[in-house]
């Protein structure tokens, strides 16, 4: 399913490359990271900003997929895709 920007069915590719079949999707990972930041956040940090960073960090993976070293994509190409 494609909902706006986030394809909720893209699996974390590195896990699949290692033969793990029941893996979290990129969307699952993004959600969990945002929740962890909210729960474990330090009062000295801007939690709202930290949640935004946690979500944005993996946003490109939700669009182009999870690129791993097994994909033989150069750093330049990976940067240009993101």
Phi, psi and omega in degrees: 000138179247114181243100182066240181272335191261117173276110189283356182252011176281120179276155172293109189297325183297325178293317180297321179300333181264014174084009178275123188263327183262081187250160176283152175277168176299321179296319176302314182297316180299316180297313181298319180296319179297318179294317179300318179299317180294320183284318186263005184297149179269142181294342178278351181259156173277096186300321179301315179295319179296319177296316178301315180296320180298321180285313183295328182306319182258006184300319181297326178297329181287344181257310185262351182098172182269110180267124181243168176301335179291344182277351181053043176260128181293158179300323179296313179296319179298316178299316181294325177294322181282000000 
